[in-house]
Amino acid sequence: MDAMRKQLDVLMGANRNGDVREVNRKYYDRDVCRLYLVGLCPHELFQLTKMDMGPCPKVHSLQLRKEYEESRAKGVDNYEVELENVIDKLIVECDKKIGRALKRLEDDDAKAAIAISVTEVTQNAEVIEMSKLIKEKLKEVDKHDLEGKTDFKIQAMEEVEKLRTERAEKQSALLLEAFNKDRASLPQPMLPPPPLAPMPLPTPDPRTQEMINEKLKKAEDLGEQGMVDEAQKALEEAEALKKLPARQEPAADSSKYTAADVRITDQKLRVCDICGAFLSVYDSDRRLADHFGGKLHLGYMQIREKLTELQ
């Protein structure tokens, strides 16, 4: 409930029902989120993901952000170092997660996993232009929110989501093209040789052949005496003696691979150097688009871009 209330507060304002007493706050008050004032609160980035931090316990206000920016321009306050420390810690934790995952792979597999830079492969002029448009639209969202123009804000957010979807699909196509080239260079597992054809049954040894002859003679005699069932049984025993199997080595199991072959299949993993997720070179374009449009990837992308901006 708290998370839903927080989202409604961001969308429509805390006094959307007209039952909240306005508090005369200043941007430097302790209950105001300084990270939000600087432009990025991590609590908003990873909602409903495994990195969900829950709703921010402090106040988010665009009006207070505007007041802070005016004061910062005058050299009064600057909270950028505080935000830089927080997001730098998040990036360090993400990089450690990547390192732990790579340690679980063999050396060759770990090198293959970082052979492709997702950041570099998925950036071209079109994607960069889309990212600029998204940032501009997000500024429009804040502007409409500050002015209380809810309808315009919702419309701008819909345009942002559309641009993000188009960018994710474009990045997916670029990465898929790189994966196709990468996949062609992968060594293929060596399949075991096909099982050998069954060896023909060996000629019975003299003793077995003698027993077969006795059974056949017995069956003939019983048949002449009209004892059909007994004669049939003797014939079956003779046939069984003829089919005594020779000792054979068990056939190779075609479903089993060597340790080297299993390691080769691990080399299909490629790590996303933005969020730390592992992708497969055999992933479909839809799967890759879902990754690029996911909250976890978008959140870490915003964090890394903000850190670069602050530095």
N, C-alpha and C positions, 0 to 999 in steps of 0.2 A: 504493500500500500504506500509506503514512504517513497519508493522509487517512482510509482505512478503519479503521486502527488507532486514530486519534484519535476517530472516531465511536464505536467500541466502548468506548473509555476513558470517553467522556462518558456512554454508556448504561449500562455495567455496572461501571465502575471500572477503574483501571489494573491492579489485582491480581485481575482476573477469573479468571485461570488459576492463581492461587496461586504464581506463579513470579517475582513482582516484589518486590524488597526494599523495604520501606517506608522512606521518607526523612522524617525529622522536619523538616518545613519550617515556616517562618513566613510570614505573608502579605506581609511586607516584603522577603522574599528577592528577589534579582535575577532568578531564573528563574521567578518567579510573574507571571502576566499581570495588571497593574494595571487594565487596561480591563475585564477579566472581573470583577474584584473590585467595580468600580463598577456593573456590571450589563450591559455590552454590549461584546463583542469583535467588531469588524468582520470578522474572519477567519471567523466562524461564519455570517455573514449571506448571503454571496454564493457559496456553494459550488456548483460546476457551472454557473456563469453566466459571461458575458464579463467580469465584475468579480471573478472568483474570485481571492482573495489567497493561496490555499493554506492548509494547516493552520497554526495559530498555533504558533510555536516555543517558547512559554512554557507554564507549567503552569496548567491550569484546575482549580480545586478549590472545591466548594461549602462545604466545611468552612473553608477559608481565607477564603472570602468572608464567612462568618458571623463569623469572628474579626475581619476587617477592619471589618465593620459595627459590631461591639461597640466597637472602638477608636475609630472615627469618632464614635460617639455620645458618647464621652468627650472628644472634641476632640483626640485624639492624632494621627491622620493623616487626610488628605483628598485623594483622587486624582481628584476630579471635574473639576478644571481640565484635567488631562491628557487625560481622555476628551473633554471639551468641545472642546479644540483639534483632536483627531484627527477627530471627526465633523463639526466645522465645516469642516475642509478638504475632506472628502468631499462635503459639500453644496455648497461653492463650486465644486468641479470639476463636479458635476452641473449646476449653474446655468450654468456656462460652456459646457457641452455643449449645453444648450438654446439659449443665445445664438448659438453657431456655427450650429446648425441653422436658426434663424430668419433668420440673415443670408443663407442660401442661397435664401430665398424672397423674392418681391417684397414691397414694403411692405404692400400690401393683404392679401396672403396671410399675412404675419407677424402682422398685427393680428387676422385671423380665427383663426389658430392658437391665440392666447391669449385669445380672446373668452369661452371657457368655462373656469371654474376647476373642475378635476376634484375638488379637495379639497372645495369648497363644495357642488357638485352631488351628490356621493356620500355626504354626511353627513346623516343624519336620526336621529330618536330611536332607531329600531330598530337602525341600524348602530352608533351610539354605544354602545348597550347590549351589542351583540355584542362590540365591542372591549373593553369592561370585563370581560365574561365570559372572553374569551380571556386577558387579563392575569391574572385570578384563577386560571384553570386552569394557566397557566404557573408561577405561584407554587406550586401544588400539585405540579407536576412536580418542581420543585427540592426541595420538602419531602420527597417520596417518595424522590428520589434521595439526599438527605442521610441519610435513615433506612435506606437500602438496600432499600427496597420496590420492586423492579424491576417486578413485575407491575402494581402500582398506578400506577407511573410510565408504563408503556406504555399502560395504559388511559386515563390522563389525556391523554397525547399524542394518542391517537386522537380524543378528544373535542375537543382543540384543532384538529386538522385538519378535523374535521367542521364546527366553528364557522367556521373560516376559509373553507371552501368555501361555506357558506351566506351568509357576509358578502360574498364575492366575487360570488355570483350576485345578491344584493340590490343591490350597488353597480353591477353591470352593467346591471340593469334601470333604475336611476335615471339612469345616464349615457345609456343608449339612448333614454330618454324625452326627455332634453335634446337629444340629437343629432337626434331626429326633428323637434323644433321648429326646431332650427338649420338642418337640411337644407332645410326648407320655405322658408327665407328666402334660400337661395343662388340667385344668378342662374344661369339655365340657358344652356349653350352654344348659340350661334346656328348651327343647321345650315345648310349651303349649300343654295341652291335646287336642286330636282330638275333633272336634265339635260333639256335641251330635246328635243322630239321631232325625229327626223331630218327634214331638209328634203326635200321631194319633188325628184326628179331634174329638172333643167332640160331644156327642149326642146332637142334637138341643134341646133347651129348648121348653116347651109346646107351647108358642106363635109362635116361629119360625116354629115348626112342623105343627101347624095349618095353617100357611100361605103356607107352602109347599103343604099340602093336598088340599088347595083351588086352587092353581095353577095347580095341577095335574088334579083336577076335571074339571077346566075350559078348559084345553087342550083336555081332553076327549070329552067334549061337543062340542068344536069347530071342532074337528076332525069328529064327527058324522054329523056336518052341512056342511062338505066339505071345511071348511076354514083352509086349510093346513098351510099356512104361519103364521096365528095367533096362531094356535095350537102349532106350532114349537116354536114360541116366548115364549109362556106360559111354555113349557117344559124347555126351557133354563133358564127362571127366577126361576123355581123350583130347577134346578140343582145349580144355583148360590146361592140360600138360603142354600142348603145343604153344600156348601163349604165355608161358612162364616168362615174366619180364627180366631183362638183363639189368644189372645195376648201372644207373646213369647219374651223372652229376646234375644237380638242380639247375634249371634254366635261369638265366640272368633276369632280374626284375627290371623291366624297362622303365618303371616309374621312379627308380632311384638314380640319383646323380652323385658324382664325387664331391668332395668338400670344395674343390676348386670351382666346380660348376655352380655350386650353391653361392659361392662368393661372387661369381660373375653376375648372378641375378641380383645381388645386393647393389651392384654398381649402377643400377637404374635409378637410384635415389639422388635427387639434387636438392640442396638446401636453399631456402629463400633467405637471402642475406638481409632482408628487411624485418621479417617477423619471426624467423627461425623455424618455420614449418618445413617439413620434408615433402617434396613433390616427386612424382614418378615421371620418367620420360615417356611412359605409356599412358599418362593421364589424357583424358579427352579435353577438347577446348571448353566444354561446359564446366568441367571440374576445375580447370584453371581459372575460368572467369569467376566462378564462385569464390575461389581463393582470393583473387585480386579485389573482389567487391565485398569481402567479409570484413566484419568489424575489427577483428584482431589485426589483420593486415593493414587496413586503413588507419587504425589507431597508432600502430608503430610507425607507419609512414608519416603521419602528422607529427609524431614525437621527434623523429629524426630530422624532418624538415625544420621544425621549430628550433631544435638544438643548433643546426647549421646557421639559422638566422640569428640566434643569440650570440653565437661565437664570432 
